[in-house]
Amino acid sequence: MAELKTAMLAKDEAALRGLRAIKAAIILARTSEGAGGELKEADETKLLQKLVKQRKDSLTIYQQQNRADLAKKEEEEIAIIEKFLPQQMDESALKAAVSRIIAETGASSPADIGKVMAAATKQLAGQADGKAINAVARELLSR
Protein backbone atom coordinates (compact mmCIF):
# COMPACT_ATOMS: atom_id res chain seq x y z
CA MET A 1 0.00 0.00 0.00
CA ALA A 2 2.90 2.35 0.78
CA GLU A 3 4.35 1.69 -2.68
CA LEU A 4 0.95 2.43 -4.21
CA LYS A 5 0.70 5.77 -2.39
CA THR A 6 4.22 6.70 -3.45
CA ALA A 7 3.42 5.86 -7.08
CA MET A 8 0.24 7.94 -6.90
CA LEU A 9 2.09 10.95 -5.51
CA ALA A 10 4.82 10.59 -8.13
CA LYS A 11 2.19 10.13 -10.86
CA ASP A 12 4.09 7.04 -12.03
CA GLU A 13 1.57 5.39 -14.36
CA ALA A 14 3.63 2.21 -14.93
CA ALA A 15 4.06 1.58 -11.22
CA LEU A 16 0.39 2.31 -10.58
CA ARG A 17 -0.71 -0.24 -13.20
CA GLY A 18 1.56 -2.94 -11.78
CA LEU A 19 0.71 -2.25 -8.15
CA ARG A 20 -3.01 -2.10 -8.82
CA ALA A 21 -2.81 -5.44 -10.62
CA ILE A 22 -1.04 -6.96 -7.60
CA LYS A 23 -3.57 -5.48 -5.19
CA ALA A 24 -6.53 -6.72 -7.25
CA ALA A 25 -5.10 -10.24 -7.53
CA ILE A 26 -4.42 -10.44 -3.79
CA ILE A 27 -7.91 -9.21 -2.93
CA LEU A 28 -9.43 -11.77 -5.31
CA ALA A 29 -7.36 -14.56 -3.77
CA ARG A 30 -8.26 -13.53 -0.21
CA THR A 31 -11.96 -13.37 -0.93
CA SER A 32 -12.10 -16.54 -3.00
CA GLU A 33 -13.99 -19.52 -1.67
CA GLY A 34 -11.98 -21.47 0.91
CA ALA A 35 -9.34 -18.78 1.48
CA GLY A 36 -10.85 -17.57 4.74
CA GLY A 37 -9.60 -14.02 4.19
CA GLU A 38 -5.97 -15.07 4.66
CA LEU A 39 -3.20 -15.60 2.14
CA LYS A 40 0.03 -17.41 3.01
CA GLU A 41 3.37 -16.03 1.85
CA ALA A 42 3.93 -19.04 -0.43
CA ASP A 43 0.53 -18.43 -2.03
CA GLU A 44 1.37 -14.75 -2.53
CA THR A 45 4.62 -15.74 -4.25
CA LYS A 46 2.75 -18.14 -6.55
CA LEU A 47 0.24 -15.42 -7.31
CA LEU A 48 2.96 -12.91 -8.22
CA GLN A 49 4.72 -15.50 -10.38
CA LYS A 50 1.43 -16.13 -12.18
CA LEU A 51 1.04 -12.40 -12.83
CA VAL A 52 4.57 -12.18 -14.24
CA LYS A 53 4.00 -15.24 -16.42
CA GLN A 54 0.78 -13.77 -17.82
CA ARG A 55 2.56 -10.55 -18.68
CA LYS A 56 5.51 -12.37 -20.27
CA ASP A 57 3.10 -14.35 -22.44
CA SER A 58 1.37 -11.12 -23.48
CA LEU A 59 4.73 -9.50 -24.11
CA THR A 60 5.72 -12.29 -26.49
CA ILE A 61 2.47 -11.91 -28.42
CA TYR A 62 2.82 -8.12 -28.63
CA GLN A 63 6.40 -8.42 -29.87
CA GLN A 64 5.34 -10.91 -32.55
CA GLN A 65 2.65 -8.49 -33.69
CA ASN A 66 5.05 -5.51 -33.70
CA ARG A 67 3.07 -3.68 -31.01
CA ALA A 68 5.94 -1.89 -29.26
CA ASP A 69 3.56 0.39 -27.34
CA LEU A 70 1.75 -2.51 -25.66
CA ALA A 71 4.98 -4.50 -25.21
CA LYS A 72 6.54 -1.58 -23.35
CA LYS A 73 3.62 -1.49 -20.90
CA GLU A 74 3.96 -5.21 -20.21
CA GLU A 75 7.72 -4.86 -19.63
CA GLU A 76 7.11 -2.03 -17.16
CA GLU A 77 4.54 -4.07 -15.23
CA ILE A 78 6.84 -7.12 -15.16
CA ALA A 79 9.59 -4.98 -13.62
CA ILE A 80 7.22 -3.65 -10.94
CA ILE A 81 5.82 -7.08 -10.01
CA GLU A 82 9.27 -8.71 -9.92
CA LYS A 83 10.31 -6.26 -7.17
CA PHE A 84 8.01 -8.16 -4.83
CA LEU A 85 9.27 -11.64 -5.77
CA PRO A 86 12.21 -13.38 -4.10
CA GLN A 87 15.54 -13.20 -5.93
CA GLN A 88 15.55 -15.61 -8.87
CA MET A 89 18.36 -18.14 -9.29
CA ASP A 90 20.94 -17.48 -11.98
CA GLU A 91 21.50 -20.11 -14.66
CA SER A 92 24.54 -21.75 -13.07
CA ALA A 93 22.83 -22.11 -9.67
CA LEU A 94 19.73 -23.46 -11.39
CA LYS A 95 21.77 -26.05 -13.30
CA ALA A 96 23.47 -27.15 -10.08
CA ALA A 97 20.14 -27.45 -8.24
CA VAL A 98 18.46 -29.36 -11.07
CA SER A 99 21.41 -31.76 -11.48
CA ARG A 100 21.25 -32.44 -7.72
CA ILE A 101 17.51 -33.15 -8.03
CA ILE A 102 18.16 -35.45 -11.02
CA ALA A 103 20.63 -37.40 -8.90
CA GLU A 104 18.17 -37.58 -5.98
CA THR A 105 15.31 -38.83 -8.16
CA GLY A 106 17.46 -41.27 -10.11
CA ALA A 107 16.30 -39.87 -13.45
CA SER A 108 18.38 -40.96 -16.42
CA SER A 109 16.52 -40.04 -19.60
CA PRO A 110 14.15 -37.38 -20.94
CA ALA A 111 11.29 -39.79 -20.21
CA ASP A 112 11.89 -39.14 -16.48
CA ILE A 113 11.20 -35.41 -16.83
CA GLY A 114 7.96 -35.73 -14.82
CA LYS A 115 9.77 -37.02 -11.71
CA VAL A 116 12.37 -34.28 -11.96
CA MET A 117 9.83 -31.50 -12.50
CA ALA A 118 7.67 -32.64 -9.57
CA ALA A 119 10.62 -32.52 -7.19
CA ALA A 120 12.14 -29.37 -8.69
CA THR A 121 8.98 -27.28 -8.58
CA LYS A 122 8.58 -28.09 -4.88
CA GLN A 123 12.20 -27.44 -3.95
CA LEU A 124 12.74 -24.38 -6.13
CA ALA A 125 9.34 -22.73 -5.64
CA GLY A 126 9.68 -18.98 -5.92
CA GLN A 127 13.35 -19.17 -6.87
CA ALA A 128 13.01 -20.13 -10.53
CA ASP A 129 10.45 -20.09 -13.31
CA GLY A 130 8.92 -23.44 -14.27
CA LYS A 131 9.81 -22.92 -17.92
CA ALA A 132 13.47 -22.34 -17.01
CA ILE A 133 13.53 -25.40 -14.74
CA ASN A 134 12.04 -27.53 -17.53
CA ALA A 135 14.56 -26.29 -20.10
CA VAL A 136 17.52 -27.02 -17.83
CA ALA A 137 16.15 -30.43 -16.84
CA ARG A 138 15.61 -31.43 -20.48
CA GLU A 139 19.11 -30.26 -21.37
CA LEU A 140 20.71 -32.21 -18.52
CA LEU A 141 18.67 -35.37 -19.15
CA SER A 142 19.39 -35.43 -22.88
CA ARG A 143 23.15 -35.71 -22.34
Backbone torsions as a table, in degrees:
resi	resn	phi	psi	omega
1	MET	NA	-37.8	179.0
2	ALA	-63.5	-40.7	177.7
3	GLU	-62.5	-39.2	-179.6
4	LEU	-64.3	-43.9	178.9
5	LYS	-63.3	-42.3	178.9
6	THR	-61.6	-43.1	179.4
7	ALA	-64.8	-37.6	178.5
8	MET	-64.7	-45.1	-179.6
9	LEU	-65.6	-35.1	-179.6
10	ALA	-83.0	-5.9	-177.4
11	LYS	54.8	41.6	179.6
12	ASP	-89.7	97.2	-175.2
13	GLU	-62.3	-40.4	-178.6
14	ALA	-63.3	-46.5	179.7
15	ALA	-64.5	-40.8	179.2
16	LEU	-60.5	-44.3	179.3
17	ARG	-60.7	-47.6	-178.9
18	GLY	-64.4	-45.3	-178.3
19	LEU	-68.5	-37.4	177.3
20	ARG	-66.5	-36.0	177.2
21	ALA	-64.6	-42.6	177.7
22	ILE	-62.0	-48.8	-178.6
23	LYS	-59.3	-45.0	-179.5
24	ALA	-63.0	-42.9	-179.2
25	ALA	-65.7	-39.8	179.5
26	ILE	-67.1	-42.9	178.5
27	ILE	-62.1	-43.4	177.9
28	LEU	-61.0	-42.1	-179.3
29	ALA	-67.0	-40.3	-179.7
30	ARG	-67.2	-35.2	-176.4
31	THR	-93.7	-0.2	179.0
32	SER	-69.5	159.5	-177.7
33	GLU	-61.7	129.6	177.4
34	GLY	90.7	-8.6	-178.2
35	ALA	-79.3	-29.8	178.9
36	GLY	68.9	21.2	177.9
37	GLY	79.4	-0.1	-179.1
38	GLU	-116.7	152.2	178.6
39	LEU	-138.7	119.5	-179.7
40	LYS	-72.2	158.6	-178.8
41	GLU	-61.5	-39.0	179.0
42	ALA	-63.6	-38.2	178.6
43	ASP	-68.4	-37.3	177.2
44	GLU	-62.7	-42.2	179.6
45	THR	-62.5	-44.4	178.2
46	LYS	-60.7	-40.6	-179.7
47	LEU	-63.0	-44.9	179.8
48	LEU	-66.2	-38.3	177.2
49	GLN	-63.6	-37.9	178.4
50	LYS	-64.3	-41.5	178.8
51	LEU	-63.1	-42.3	179.1
52	VAL	-64.6	-43.6	-179.7
53	LYS	-61.1	-42.9	178.6
54	GLN	-59.4	-43.1	-178.7
55	ARG	-70.2	-34.7	177.5
56	LYS	-67.1	-39.2	177.1
57	ASP	-62.8	-44.2	178.2
58	SER	-63.7	-40.5	179.5
59	LEU	-59.0	-44.1	179.0
60	THR	-60.4	-44.4	179.6
61	ILE	-63.6	-45.1	-179.1
62	TYR	-63.9	-37.5	178.9
63	GLN	-68.0	-38.1	177.9
64	GLN	-64.9	-31.7	-178.1
65	GLN	-93.3	8.9	179.7
66	ASN	56.4	42.9	177.0
67	ARG	-106.5	75.9	-175.9
68	ALA	-61.3	-33.8	-179.7
69	ASP	-63.1	-46.0	179.6
70	LEU	-73.2	-36.0	179.0
71	ALA	-63.1	-39.5	179.8
72	LYS	-62.2	-41.1	179.2
73	LYS	-63.2	-42.0	179.5
74	GLU	-64.7	-42.5	178.8
75	GLU	-60.9	-41.1	179.4
76	GLU	-63.4	-44.3	-179.8
77	GLU	-66.6	-38.2	177.2
78	ILE	-59.4	-45.4	-179.7
79	ALA	-61.0	-40.5	-180.0
80	ILE	-66.6	-48.0	-176.8
81	ILE	-65.8	-38.4	-178.8
82	GLU	-64.8	-20.6	176.0
83	LYS	-60.4	-29.5	-175.2
84	PHE	-94.9	-0.8	177.6
85	LEU	-93.9	153.5	174.3
86	PRO	-63.4	158.3	179.2
87	GLN	-57.7	130.7	-179.7
88	GLN	-82.5	147.6	179.0
89	MET	-68.9	145.0	172.8
90	ASP	-81.1	172.0	-172.0
91	GLU	-63.0	-39.7	-178.3
92	SER	-67.8	-40.5	177.5
93	ALA	-66.2	-37.8	178.9
94	LEU	-65.3	-43.2	178.2
95	LYS	-61.5	-41.7	179.5
96	ALA	-64.2	-43.7	-179.7
97	ALA	-65.3	-43.5	-178.7
98	VAL	-68.4	-38.9	178.7
99	SER	-66.7	-33.3	175.1
100	ARG	-65.3	-42.3	179.4
101	ILE	-66.0	-38.5	177.5
102	ILE	-61.4	-42.1	178.9
103	ALA	-65.3	-40.9	-179.9
104	GLU	-64.5	-40.4	-176.9
105	THR	-83.5	-15.4	-179.6
106	GLY	76.6	20.8	179.9
107	ALA	-70.7	142.3	-177.4
108	SER	-133.6	-10.8	-178.5
109	SER	-144.5	166.3	178.1
110	PRO	-58.4	-19.5	177.9
111	ALA	-68.3	-20.5	-179.7
112	ASP	-90.1	13.8	-175.9
113	ILE	-59.7	-32.3	-179.7
114	GLY	-62.2	-44.4	178.5
115	LYS	-62.3	-43.8	-177.8
116	VAL	-65.7	-45.8	-178.5
117	MET	-64.3	-38.3	179.2
118	ALA	-61.4	-46.3	-179.6
119	ALA	-71.1	-41.0	-175.9
120	ALA	-67.0	-41.1	-178.9
121	THR	-66.6	-31.0	176.1
122	LYS	-72.3	-47.8	-175.1
123	GLN	-73.3	-32.1	-174.6
124	LEU	-106.9	18.3	-178.3
125	ALA	-56.4	127.8	178.2
126	GLY	83.6	-13.4	-176.8
127	GLN	-101.5	-19.4	-179.2
128	ALA	-152.6	151.0	178.7
129	ASP	-75.5	141.3	-179.2
130	GLY	-58.2	-37.1	179.4
131	LYS	-64.6	-40.3	179.5
132	ALA	-68.5	-40.8	178.2
133	ILE	-61.2	-45.7	-179.5
134	ASN	-61.2	-43.7	-179.4
135	ALA	-62.7	-43.8	179.7
136	VAL	-67.1	-42.1	179.5
137	ALA	-61.8	-44.6	178.9
138	ARG	-62.6	-40.6	179.6
139	GLU	-63.3	-45.6	-177.9
140	LEU	-70.3	-34.7	-179.2
141	LEU	-77.6	-21.7	-178.6
142	SER	-84.4	-4.7	179.4
143	ARG	-74.5	NA	NA
